[in-house]
């Protein structure tokens, strides 16, 4: 019998599985597979009490009719996430009170709603509906996240069923967009069209979603679980920091397939994923995903929430043991050994600009400001895509967008149309490389503002450094949780309160420098005592960029320069 939140027995295993282990009486790490079945914290208890997937019925039949005050707290702050819903921050609460107030004091009676966009793929019909929902129910908000999803804000509980109806009418969903479950899944935004693609992961990704999203066997994992599948040689899904990633690679005997990575993640204890050394053919990707995810479900640490991600199990077990458990206890066969992926030398992996497709048409990638869009703008993008392409668009893991299938004689017209909307096809490095999380405007965890700060920073740096033309990533986060991937940016900015020169407590950032993914991946370096107020941010970045320009060696990347620079040069 398969494991469920109500029956957390060891998951279904092949006949050759190892014998049942003796149930241990001590609490341990809360691992189901070794008999630790008693919930050890509040989150594990509410998941055992009722599957998060079941809350939809209560939203439709009770809460949307009786209003916000009728919502059970364990649904509101727990199970709602399984349907993409978080309460948003009450306006007017400053960052200094973020860690002092109880949830009911911080939260507003409105919701953020996250829409799953598998692999970033959208039709223009879907994009129009997203725009219409934003305008009708979300005060126009529709941000692109760095996980290729779309987020609404200002959503009322009374409107949630109507929003679901509109989204689902065009094949979109909020199912398991948040929560301790398989969240939105990343894929190459140019899958199936890029001329340099190793393998198209679309079918495998769609099959994972078809089989497992909404399946109670996987709706109670120890913590969030992030998936990526890409056959692009640009490694365009940040595979190093997902719980499970399938990365395109060519096996010398078997041909194109996927290299399997597990255990990546950031937040306050960042870890890069590790290779299992296994080559996975396209047809086997869903089965391997199920096996790896089952190991996490059954052996993952459920005692402490801050140690419940897969990365901690991988760190303790190592790749060899983890692969053995996957093969022997869940998959029932050995995986094929395979080669490692080749890391691209190219710094930009976002597909911005005009690029020829394998069919002779073109795709056009463009940069909004830090992922900030609105319903009206998305509708205009849909119109441009319909008039210039085949009706297909995609989102990227850098909060950018792409219009696909553009005939050569329509490229210039499309570029002109996008630029007229302030959607840059040839952006400055600052527009192209700056990302920001939701920030204090809506997020209950945030300490400082991010979106507006990032947008203003782009303008200021473009004015001050008009000739700078090197790849540079600036990631801005409103709290320590790294939703904007601050540890892997050239310049990562972690929001916190700091004391300014006059002794006042103001919003600012701890600075991380020299992070990188891809070629020579590294986490950013923290210079002792280096903190910058929000007002000082443009001055600081201008100063450090100019020092980089003055001191760099030929062809040297910013991250490499940071690695050898003296603290004085970075302050």
Secondary structure in CASP SS format (residue, H / E / C, confidence):
PFRMAT SS
TARGET T0000
AUTHOR 0000-0000-0000
METHOD secondary structure of the structure
MODEL  1
X C 1.00
X C 1.00
X C 1.00
X C 1.00
X C 1.00
X C 1.00
X C 1.00
X C 1.00
X C 1.00
X C 1.00
X C 1.00
X C 1.00
X C 1.00
X C 1.00
X C 1.00
X C 1.00
X C 1.00
X C 1.00
X C 1.00
X C 1.00
X C 1.00
X C 1.00
X C 1.00
X C 1.00
X C 1.00
X C 1.00
X C 1.00
X C 1.00
X C 1.00
X C 1.00
X C 1.00
X H 1.00
X H 1.00
X H 1.00
X C 1.00
X C 1.00
X C 1.00
X C 1.00
X C 1.00
X C 1.00
X C 1.00
X H 1.00
X H 1.00
X H 1.00
X H 1.00
X H 1.00
X H 1.00
X H 1.00
X H 1.00
X C 1.00
X C 1.00
X H 1.00
X H 1.00
X H 1.00
X H 1.00
X H 1.00
X H 1.00
X H 1.00
X H 1.00
X H 1.00
X H 1.00
X H 1.00
X H 1.00
X H 1.00
X H 1.00
X H 1.00
X C 1.00
X H 1.00
X H 1.00
X H 1.00
X C 1.00
X C 1.00
X H 1.00
X H 1.00
X H 1.00
X H 1.00
X C 1.00
X C 1.00
X H 1.00
X H 1.00
X H 1.00
X H 1.00
X H 1.00
X C 1.00
X E 1.00
X E 1.00
X E 1.00
X E 1.00
X E 1.00
X C 1.00
X C 1.00
X C 1.00
X C 1.00
X C 1.00
X H 1.00
X H 1.00
X H 1.00
X C 1.00
X C 1.00
X C 1.00
X C 1.00
X C 1.00
X H 1.00
X H 1.00
X H 1.00
X H 1.00
X E 1.00
X E 1.00
X E 1.00
X E 1.00
X E 1.00
X E 1.00
X E 1.00
X E 1.00
X E 1.00
X E 1.00
X C 1.00
X H 1.00
X H 1.00
X H 1.00
X E 1.00
X E 1.00
X E 1.00
X H 1.00
X H 1.00
X H 1.00
X H 1.00
X H 1.00
X H 1.00
X H 1.00
X H 1.00
X H 1.00
X H 1.00
X H 1.00
X H 1.00
X H 1.00
X H 1.00
X C 1.00
X C 1.00
X C 1.00
X E 1.00
X C 1.00
X E 1.00
X E 1.00
X C 1.00
X C 1.00
X C 1.00
X C 1.00
X C 1.00
X E 1.00
X E 1.00
X E 1.00
X E 1.00
X E 1.00
X E 1.00
X C 1.00
X H 1.00
X H 1.00
X H 1.00
X H 1.00
X H 1.00
X H 1.00
X H 1.00
X H 1.00
X H 1.00
X H 1.00
X H 1.00
X H 1.00
X C 1.00
X C 1.00
X C 1.00
X C 1.00
X E 1.00
X C 1.00
X C 1.00
X C 1.00
X C 1.00
X C 1.00
X C 1.00
X C 1.00
X C 1.00
X E 1.00
X C 1.00
X C 1.00
X C 1.00
X E 1.00
X E 1.00
X C 1.00
X C 1.00
X C 1.00
X C 1.00
X C 1.00
X C 1.00
X E 1.00
X C 1.00
X C 1.00
X C 1.00
X C 1.00
X C 1.00
X C 1.00
X C 1.00
X H 1.00
X H 1.00
X H 1.00
X H 1.00
X H 1.00
X H 1.00
X H 1.00
X H 1.00
X H 1.00
X H 1.00
X H 1.00
X C 1.00
X C 1.00
X C 1.00
X H 1.00
X H 1.00
X H 1.00
X C 1.00
X C 1.00
X C 1.00
X C 1.00
X C 1.00
X C 1.00
X E 1.00
X C 1.00
X E 1.00
X E 1.00
X E 1.00
X E 1.00
X C 1.00
X C 1.00
X C 1.00
X C 1.00
X C 1.00
X C 1.00
X C 1.00
X C 1.00
X H 1.00
X H 1.00
X H 1.00
X C 1.00
X C 1.00
X E 1.00
X E 1.00
X E 1.00
X E 1.00
X E 1.00
X E 1.00
X E 1.00
X E 1.00
X C 1.00
X C 1.00
X C 1.00
X E 1.00
X E 1.00
X E 1.00
X E 1.00
X E 1.00
X E 1.00
X E 1.00
X E 1.00
X C 1.00
X C 1.00
X E 1.00
X C 1.00
X C 1.00
X C 1.00
X C 1.00
X C 1.00
X E 1.00
X C 1.00
X C 1.00
X E 1.00
X E 1.00
X E 1.00
X E 1.00
X E 1.00
X E 1.00
X E 1.00
X C 1.00
X H 1.00
X H 1.00
X H 1.00
X H 1.00
X H 1.00
X H 1.00
X H 1.00
X H 1.00
X H 1.00
X H 1.00
X H 1.00
X H 1.00
X H 1.00
X H 1.00
X H 1.00
X H 1.00
X H 1.00
X H 1.00
X C 1.00
X C 1.00
X C 1.00
X C 1.00
X C 1.00
X H 1.00
X H 1.00
X H 1.00
X C 1.00
X C 1.00
X H 1.00
X H 1.00
X H 1.00
X H 1.00
X H 1.00
X H 1.00
X H 1.00
X H 1.00
X C 1.00
X H 1.00
X H 1.00
X H 1.00
X H 1.00
X H 1.00
X H 1.00
X H 1.00
X H 1.00
X H 1.00
X H 1.00
X H 1.00
X H 1.00
X H 1.00
X C 1.00
X C 1.00
X C 1.00
X C 1.00
X E 1.00
X E 1.00
X C 1.00
X C 1.00
X C 1.00
X C 1.00
X C 1.00
X C 1.00
X C 1.00
X C 1.00
X C 1.00
X C 1.00
X C 1.00
X C 1.00
X C 1.00
X C 1.00
X C 1.00
X E 1.00
X E 1.00
X E 1.00
X E 1.00
X E 1.00
X C 1.00
X C 1.00
X C 1.00
X C 1.00
X E 1.00
X E 1.00
X E 1.00
X E 1.00
X E 1.00
X E 1.00
X C 1.00
X E 1.00
X C 1.00
X C 1.00
X E 1.00
X C 1.00
X E 1.00
X H 1.00
X H 1.00
X H 1.00
X H 1.00
X H 1.00
X H 1.00
X H 1.00
X H 1.00
X H 1.00
X H 1.00
X H 1.00
X H 1.00
X H 1.00
X H 1.00
X C 1.00
X C 1.00
X C 1.00
X E 1.00
X E 1.00
X E 1.00
X E 1.00
X C 1.00
X C 1.00
X C 1.00
X C 1.00
X C 1.00
X E 1.00
X E 1.00
X E 1.00
X E 1.00
X E 1.00
X E 1.00
X C 1.00
X H 1.00
X H 1.00
X H 1.00
X H 1.00
X H 1.00
X H 1.00
X H 1.00
X H 1.00
X H 1.00
X H 1.00
X H 1.00
X H 1.00
X H 1.00
X C 1.00
X C 1.00
X C 1.00
X E 1.00
X C 1.00
X C 1.00
X C 1.00
X C 1.00
X H 1.00
X H 1.00
X H 1.00
X H 1.00
X H 1.00
X E 1.00
X E 1.00
X E 1.00
X C 1.00
X C 1.00
X C 1.00
X C 1.00
X C 1.00
X C 1.00
X C 1.00
X C 1.00
X C 1.00
X C 1.00
X C 1.00
X C 1.00
X C 1.00
X C 1.00
X H 1.00
X H 1.00
X H 1.00
X H 1.00
X H 1.00
X H 1.00
X H 1.00
X H 1.00
X H 1.00
X H 1.00
X H 1.00
X H 1.00
X H 1.00
X H 1.00
X C 1.00
X C 1.00
X C 1.00
X C 1.00
X C 1.00
X C 1.00
X C 1.00
X C 1.00
X C 1.00
X E 1.00
X E 1.00
X E 1.00
X E 1.00
X C 1.00
X C 1.00
X C 1.00
X C 1.00
X C 1.00
X C 1.00
X C 1.00
X C 1.00
X H 1.00
X H 1.00
X H 1.00
X C 1.00
X C 1.00
X E 1.00
X E 1.00
X E 1.00
X E 1.00
X E 1.00
X E 1.00
X E 1.00
X E 1.00
X E 1.00
X C 1.00
X C 1.00
X C 1.00
X C 1.00
X C 1.00
X E 1.00
X E 1.00
X E 1.00
X E 1.00
X E 1.00
X E 1.00
X E 1.00
X E 1.00
X E 1.00
X C 1.00
X C 1.00
X E 1.00
X C 1.00
X C 1.00
X C 1.00
X C 1.00
X C 1.00
X E 1.00
X C 1.00
X C 1.00
X E 1.00
X E 1.00
X E 1.00
X E 1.00
X E 1.00
X E 1.00
X E 1.00
X E 1.00
X E 1.00
X C 1.00
X C 1.00
X C 1.00
X H 1.00
X H 1.00
X H 1.00
X H 1.00
X H 1.00
X H 1.00
X H 1.00
X H 1.00
X H 1.00
X H 1.00
X H 1.00
X H 1.00
X H 1.00
X H 1.00
X H 1.00
X C 1.00
X C 1.00
X C 1.00
X C 1.00
X C 1.00
X C 1.00
X H 1.00
X H 1.00
X H 1.00
X H 1.00
X H 1.00
X H 1.00
X H 1.00
X C 1.00
X C 1.00
X H 1.00
X H 1.00
X H 1.00
X H 1.00
X C 1.00
END
